[in-house]
Amino acid sequence: MTAQPPICDYEGSDYQQRFWEQGGRAYEDAVEAVALRRLLPPKGQLLLELGAGAGRNTPRYAGFEQVVLLDYSRSQLEQARSRLGDTTRYRYVAADIYNLPFVPNLFDGATMIRTLHHMAEPRRALESVQRVLQHEAVFILEFANKQNLKAILRYWLKRQTWSPFAPEPVEFAPLNFDFHPATVRSWLRQCGFAIQRTLTVSHFRFDLLKRLIPLPLLVGMDSLAQLTGDWWQLSPSVFVRCRALKTATNDNNAGFFACPACYTPLEDTPPLITCPACARQYRVEEEIYDFRLK
């Protein structure tokens, strides 16, 4: 385990516009919305959205009283704030998932959608998430599945060298990983999560199908296929709903933020927060808390 794993930084990226709004991803967005509706609890208090980006999914967490949007890219959070507006319901935090700037046992819910595939040390990331969740908190994880039908066919036809059946992750581009479902399940259990439900998503992620089949019909087909997720996982995207299990269940009384370097609780004192233990300083500008370790 390295002291600080490499970080995939979307700073300055037009990812939201280029990939989602202009990239023909209406089908992928719609079927992810279906999966989230099925997996999210009807209500909650404080949800942590890990890898929030420009806030594409944030409005879907309407059942939670407050949502913390966390992303390493400040520019992505600026886009999210512009899209979502100024409201006390949302808080914006720039930080990396390996070093979350929160006290333990804070959140009663968390999501990590299209984010784990950028983690060079995914198990370490999951351990970090588990630390800040309450006992029995809901955690919804999405991951890129290496054992999907397209990868299996390409392997059988000898058009790719890596095996979709091997347990180890495959890095198909720098800091872009696909994972085996059994491996992810193993990591989750080792990190203190109990798996409740699995949905397979984006079964029909083929340009030809998206051009030929009307979007509502394609989404309906995927909605039905998602229900097979507890039996097998052959789609490119997999959603898992878990519960965090803690050996100590004491309520958190230590505040909100903690130093990501030494985990000492911090006083919320914008525009500058200073750690009383290690003297690191963190800035708050335009309502975005910057806890990135540099």
Residue pairs with C-beta under 8 A, 6 or more apart in sequence:
1 121
1 124
2 121
4 98
4 99
4 293
5 98
5 119
5 120
5 121
5 124
6 120
6 175
7 72
7 96
8 72
8 118
8 175
8 176
9 72
9 73
10 53
10 71
10 72
10 73
10 75
10 76
11 72
11 73
11 74
11 75
11 76
12 73
12 75
13 73
13 75
13 76
15 53
15 54
15 76
16 53
16 54
16 56
16 76
16 79
19 25
20 29
20 56
24 207
24 210
26 215
27 202
27 204
27 205
27 210
27 215
27 218
27 219
27 222
28 202
28 205
28 237
29 56
30 215
30 219
31 201
31 202
31 219
31 222
31 223
31 226
32 57
32 113
32 142
32 201
32 202
32 237
32 239
33 60
34 201
34 219
34 222
34 223
34 226
35 142
35 199
35 201
35 226
35 239
36 57
36 60
36 111
36 113
36 140
36 239
37 60
38 197
38 199
38 226
39 140
39 197
39 199
39 239
39 241
40 60
40 61
40 63
40 109
40 138
40 140
41 63
41 109
41 138
42 63
43 63
43 64
44 63
44 64
44 65
44 108
44 109
44 138
45 64
45 65
45 66
45 108
46 64
46 65
46 66
46 67
46 68
46 106
46 107
46 108
46 109
47 61
47 64
47 66
47 67
47 68
47 107
47 108
47 109
47 110
47 111
48 67
48 68
48 70
48 102
48 106
48 107
48 109
48 110
48 111
48 129
48 132
48 133
49 57
49 58
49 61
49 67
49 68
49 69
49 70
49 110
49 111
50 70
50 97
50 110
50 111
50 112
50 115
50 129
51 70
51 71
51 97
51 112
51 113
51 114
51 115
51 118
52 58
52 69
52 70
52 71
52 76
52 77
52 80
53 71
53 73
53 76
53 79
53 80
54 76
54 79
54 80
54 83
55 69
55 79
55 80
55 81
55 83
55 84
57 111
57 113
58 67
58 69
58 80
58 84
58 90
59 84
61 67
61 109
61 111
64 109
65 89
66 88
66 89
66 90
66 91
67 89
67 90
67 91
68 90
68 91
68 92
68 93
68 107
69 77
69 80
69 90
69 91
69 92
69 93
70 93
70 94
70 95
70 97
70 100
71 77
71 80
71 94
72 94
72 95
72 96
72 292
73 94
74 94
74 288
74 290
77 92
77 93
77 94
77 288
78 286
78 288
80 90
80 92
81 90
81 92
81 286
81 287
81 288
84 90
86 287
91 287
91 289
92 287
92 288
92 289
93 101
93 288
93 289
93 291
94 288
94 289
94 290
94 291
94 292
95 101
95 260
95 289
95 291
95 292
96 260
96 292
96 293
97 112
97 115
97 119
97 125
97 128
97 129
98 121
98 124
98 125
98 128
99 128
99 260
99 261
99 291
99 293
100 128
100 129
100 131
100 132
100 260
101 257
101 258
101 259
101 260
101 266
101 282
101 289
101 291
102 132
102 256
102 257
102 258
103 132
103 252
103 254
103 255
103 256
103 257
103 258
103 265
104 131
104 132
104 252
104 254
104 258
105 132
105 133
105 134
105 135
105 246
105 250
105 251
105 252
106 132
106 133
106 134
106 252
106 256
107 132
107 133
107 134
107 137
108 133
108 134
108 137
108 138
109 137
109 138
109 139
110 129
110 132
110 133
110 137
110 138
110 139
110 140
111 139
111 140
111 141
112 129
112 139
112 140
112 141
112 142
113 140
113 142
114 142
115 142
116 122
116 125
116 141
116 142
116 143
116 144
116 177
116 179
116 184
117 143
117 144
117 176
117 177
117 178
117 179
118 175
118 176
118 177
119 125
119 177
120 175
120 177
122 169
122 177
122 179
122 184
122 187
123 187
123 190
123 191
126 141
126 187
126 188
126 191
126 193
127 191
129 139
129 191
130 139
130 191
130 192
130 193
130 244
133 139
133 244
133 246
134 244
134 246
134 252
135 244
135 245
135 246
135 249
136 243
136 244
136 245
137 243
137 244
138 241
138 242
138 243
139 193
139 241
139 242
139 243
139 244
140 239
140 240
140 241
140 242
141 184
141 188
141 239
141 240
141 242
142 201
142 237
142 238
142 239
142 240
143 179
143 184
143 237
143 238
143 240
144 177
144 178
144 179
144 236
144 237
145 178
145 179
145 180
145 181
145 200
145 233
145 234
145 235
145 236
145 237
145 238
146 162
146 164
146 169
146 170
146 178
146 179
146 180
147 164
147 165
147 180
147 181
147 233
147 234
148 164
148 234
148 235
148 236
149 234
149 235
150 236
151 160
151 164
151 178
152 164
152 165
152 234
154 160
155 162
155 163
155 164
162 170
164 180
165 180
166 180
167 180
167 182
167 183
168 180
168 183
169 177
169 178
169 179
169 180
169 183
170 177
170 178
171 177
172 178
181 198
181 233
181 238
184 238
184 240
185 195
185 240
188 195
188 240
188 242
189 195
192 244
192 245
192 246
193 242
193 243
193 244
193 245
194 242
194 243
194 245
195 240
195 241
195 242
196 241
196 242
196 243
197 229
197 230
197 240
197 241
198 229
198 230
198 233
198 238
198 239
198 240
198 241
199 226
199 227
199 229
199 238
199 239
199 240
200 225
200 226
200 228
200 229
200 232
200 233
200 234
200 235
200 237
200 238
200 239
201 222
201 226
201 235
201 237
201 238
201 239
202 222
202 235
202 236
202 237
203 221
203 222
203 225
203 226
203 234
203 235
204 210
204 213
204 218
204 221
204 222
205 235
205 236
205 237
209 218
210 218
213 221
225 235
229 238
229 239
254 265
255 265
255 266
255 267
255 268
256 268
257 265
257 266
257 268
257 273
257 289
257 291
258 264
258 265
258 266
259 266
259 275
259 277
259 278
259 280
260 291
260 293
261 275
261 278
261 280
261 293
262 275
262 277
262 278
262 280
264 275
264 276
264 277
264 278
266 273
266 275
266 276
266 282
267 273
270 284
270 289
271 283
271 284
271 285
272 281
272 282
272 283
272 284
273 281
273 282
273 283
273 284
273 289
274 280
274 281
274 282
275 281
275 282
282 289
282 290
282 291
283 290
284 290
